[in-house]
Amino acid sequence: MIKSNYLIIGTGIAGLSLALKASANGSVALVTKRRIFDSSTGKAQGGICCVMDKSDSFESHVQDTLVSGAGLCDSKMVEKMVLEAPNRIKELINLGVKFTRKTNFSSEFDLGLEGGHTKRRILHANDMTGKEIEEVLIKNVKKNSNITVYEECMAIDLILDDNNVCRGAYVFNNKTKSLVIFEATIIVMATGGAGKVYLYTSNPDIATGDGIAMAYRAGANIANMEFVQFHPTCLYNVDAKSFLISEAVRGEGAILKLKNGQQFMEKYDTKKELASRDIVVRAIDTEMKKNGDDCVYLDIRARGRDFIVSRFPNIYSKCLDYGIDIVNNMIPVVPSAHFFCGGIAIDENGRTSVKNLYAIGEAACSGIHGANRLASNSLLEGVVYADRAYKDSLQFTNQKLSSFKLKFLKNVEKNNQSNHPEFMEKWNEIRNLTWNYVGIVRSNRKLLEAREKVKILKKEINDYYDNVLLNVDIIELRNIVCVAEMIIRSALLRKESRGLHFNTDYPFMLSKAKNTIINVISKGE
Ligand SMILES: Cc1cc2nc3c(=O)[nH]c(=O)nc-3n(C[C@H](O)[C@H](O)[C@H](O)COP(=O)(O)OP(=O)(O)OC[C@H]3O[C@@H](n4cnc5c(N)ncnc54)[C@H](O)[C@@H]3O)c2cc1C
């Protein structure tokens, strides 16, 4: 058993940022299922929002976020996040993050523009912002003697005492293939999103929604899981695994076209390529279906070689690796699952409905994103909620907790039954199911069919899980089927179309916006 003041699960921007702060207040066990840098954070290209320019204003950033969120944002929380952004950005800079400046010697930052923003307010490190932030945070964590990092350690389930207070987590150590119990006064879920639940995704392999599934099983409220953001432009190439063509490329003038070179966005929105993501995604989906095409194209050629290579060095060289010279050719793109606006329901300080359990970052549903996230608000949400959770936790770190008995212990050492590699085909079944039945455009018939299919899959997977030697694949499989079920449940509960959720049977938006809250015991759909 490993004991600490804080147990933080996940090493993306949210988990690392909180660990650095919490270390001033006690010992931190930082658990991560692969290597420390494996995260969505490290993949983020576009940047992080903050009002920096004189022509911009806090009101305008708030307004853009609320418009994108289609009436479902928690406006108070949006305001707080936007106002706190400058301090959080200053902290990142003080830790060593280098955002791109206008020129090498300029004191002014080069601010990017992305879909849904009315002003340039995206701080970036060329087109590798997430990598820059992640590397700097990791460097600082490694220097900190109050933080112990446990790599290749995958949280399986939360531990609750008899009063349903969260006391720690069961963790599978993939190096030693053994179970480790982590106990702490404060437990934080910073496990990121769940893009891997879908067939096509921009997310890295770690994004299997583990934290959301764990919290659900522990009885936490889960909010707004129907709002899955599809990114409009993932590179369409069989060899490219989930490579994203950043929104910033459209921000810098790239045009969406059909294979014959015809533009189409003006038919769908006056903001054309810079309309919010849900509008652009549905436009692409409609055009692909109408024309029977496998993809559409993004054309940045008009900006010329010098600009393209210096502003988007990563995208330029990655595409070149796949034989696409974006200076001279259009880029084939398709939409893919990108971001979960929903997740573990939290309050303004990151507290969940389970005592002692916090959730921050993409795993959480804070109310910031409403029905559709505004581009580049999620890295910001990660640092803002890390700070809020840290400050809130200070009142609890010295609390006296009674001794407790472990409720169950999954025996990993004893092999009950050997694994059947063919069972892992269920991965593809689930990912195809979500893509086809609860994807960009939904209908009641498809959702009801999906509910029946997922019920059967979940039972098969849980039976298998109970009788097989634990490994990372089966733990993730159990989580993705759980997340798929939550998305379907939530989508069925929403009797309207709003933001990212579009149901052809309810093509209208209700006048009153309501969050969808589910938990493991709640009835309904
Ligand atoms: C390609 C791409 C580009 C993006 N671009 C931008 C952008 O420009 N701007 C922006 O604001 N947002 C962007 N996003 C979204 C943003 O990157 C994420 O929302 C954000 O980084 C999430 O941070 P996080 O700390 O919550 O989670 P992550 O960074 O995903 O970290 C989650 C961590 O939890 C660990 N973990 C998961 N499950 C377990 C488990 N069971 N046990 C132990 N550890 C576990 C993972 O290994 C990982 O370390 C992008 C996302 C992608 C995929």
The ligand as a Tripos MOL2 file, in Angstrom:
@<TRIPOS>MOLECULE
LIG
   53    58     1     0     0
SMALL
NO_CHARGES

@<TRIPOS>ATOM
      1 C1         -4.6260   16.2240  -31.3070 C.3       1 LIG1
      2 C2         -5.2050   17.1430  -30.2670 C.ar      1 LIG1
      3 C3         -5.0700   18.5100  -30.3940 C.ar      1 LIG1
      4 C4         -5.6060   19.3650  -29.4260 C.ar      1 LIG1
      5 N1         -5.4070   20.7110  -29.5290 N.ar      1 LIG1
      6 C5         -5.8180   21.5200  -28.5240 C.ar      1 LIG1
      7 C6         -5.4920   22.9070  -28.5190 C.ar      1 LIG1
      8 O1         -4.8010   23.3980  -29.3990 O.2       1 LIG1
      9 N2         -5.9410   23.6590  -27.4790 N.ar      1 LIG1
     10 C7         -6.6950   23.1610  -26.4500 C.ar      1 LIG1
     11 O2         -7.0750   23.9060  -25.5440 O.2       1 LIG1
     12 N3         -7.0050   21.8480  -26.4380 N.ar      1 LIG1
     13 C8         -6.5760   21.0220  -27.4230 C.ar      1 LIG1
     14 N4         -6.8690   19.6900  -27.3830 N.ar      1 LIG1
     15 C9         -7.5960   19.1690  -26.2060 C.3       1 LIG1
     16 C10        -6.6410   19.1450  -25.0280 C.3       1 LIG1
     17 O3         -5.3750   18.7180  -25.4630 O.3       1 LIG1
     18 C11        -7.1250   18.2170  -23.9370 C.3       1 LIG1
     19 O4         -8.4670   18.4600  -23.6380 O.3       1 LIG1
     20 C12        -6.2990   18.4320  -22.6690 C.3       1 LIG1
     21 O5         -4.9360   18.3090  -22.9680 O.3       1 LIG1
     22 C13        -6.7010   17.4370  -21.6130 C.3       1 LIG1
     23 O6         -5.7890   17.5280  -20.5620 O.3       1 LIG1
     24 P1         -5.9540   16.5740  -19.3290 P.3       1 LIG1
     25 O7         -4.8210   16.8620  -18.4120 O.co2     1 LIG1
     26 O8         -7.3200   16.6490  -18.7990 O.co2     1 LIG1
     27 O9         -5.8230   15.0850  -19.9540 O.3       1 LIG1
     28 P2         -4.6560   14.4200  -20.8090 P.3       1 LIG1
     29 O10        -3.6720   15.3900  -21.2810 O.co2     1 LIG1
     30 O11        -5.3010   13.5450  -21.8130 O.co2     1 LIG1
     31 O12        -3.9630   13.4890  -19.7280 O.3       1 LIG1
     32 C14        -4.6410   12.3820  -19.1850 C.3       1 LIG1
     33 C15        -3.6480   11.5740  -18.3820 C.3       1 LIG1
     34 O13        -4.3040   10.5640  -17.6380 O.3       1 LIG1
     35 C16        -3.6150    9.3280  -17.7790 C.3       1 LIG1
     36 N5         -4.5770    8.2540  -17.5440 N.ar      1 LIG1
     37 C17        -5.7290    8.0020  -18.2010 C.ar      1 LIG1
     38 N6         -6.3470    6.9270  -17.6570 N.ar      1 LIG1
     39 C18        -5.5670    6.5060  -16.6370 C.ar      1 LIG1
     40 C19        -5.6520    5.4430  -15.7040 C.ar      1 LIG1
     41 N7         -6.6550    4.5620  -15.7050 N.pl3     1 LIG1
     42 N8         -4.6630    5.3070  -14.7870 N.ar      1 LIG1
     43 C20        -3.5990    6.1460  -14.7610 C.ar      1 LIG1
     44 N9         -3.4600    7.1710  -15.6490 N.ar      1 LIG1
     45 C21        -4.4350    7.3430  -16.5590 C.ar      1 LIG1
     46 C22        -3.0920    9.4040  -19.2040 C.3       1 LIG1
     47 O14        -2.0800    8.4560  -19.4090 O.3       1 LIG1
     48 C23        -2.6050   10.8520  -19.2350 C.3       1 LIG1
     49 O15        -1.3750   10.9600  -18.5930 O.3       1 LIG1
     50 C24        -6.3340   18.8230  -28.3390 C.ar      1 LIG1
     51 C25        -6.4790   17.4450  -28.2200 C.ar      1 LIG1
     52 C26        -5.9140   16.6040  -29.1690 C.ar      1 LIG1
     53 C27        -6.0760   15.1180  -29.0040 C.3       1 LIG1
@<TRIPOS>BOND
     1     1     2 1
     2     2     3 ar
     3     2    52 ar
     4     3     4 ar
     5     4     5 ar
     6     4    50 ar
     7     5     6 ar
     8     6     7 ar
     9     6    13 1
    10     7     8 2
    11     7     9 ar
    12     9    10 ar
    13    10    11 2
    14    10    12 ar
    15    12    13 ar
    16    13    14 ar
    17    14    15 1
    18    14    50 ar
    19    15    16 1
    20    16    17 1
    21    16    18 1
    22    18    19 1
    23    18    20 1
    24    20    21 1
    25    20    22 1
    26    22    23 1
    27    23    24 1
    28    24    25 2
    29    24    26 1
    30    24    27 1
    31    27    28 1
    32    28    29 2
    33    28    30 1
    34    28    31 1
    35    31    32 1
    36    32    33 1
    37    33    34 1
    38    33    48 1
    39    34    35 1
    40    35    36 1
    41    35    46 1
    42    36    37 ar
    43    36    45 ar
    44    37    38 ar
    45    38    39 ar
    46    39    40 ar
    47    39    45 ar
    48    40    41 1
    49    40    42 ar
    50    42    43 ar
    51    43    44 ar
    52    44    45 ar
    53    46    47 1
    54    46    48 1
    55    48    49 1
    56    50    51 ar
    57    51    52 ar
    58    52    53 1
@<TRIPOS>SUBSTRUCTURE
     1 LIG1         1 GROUP 0 **** ****
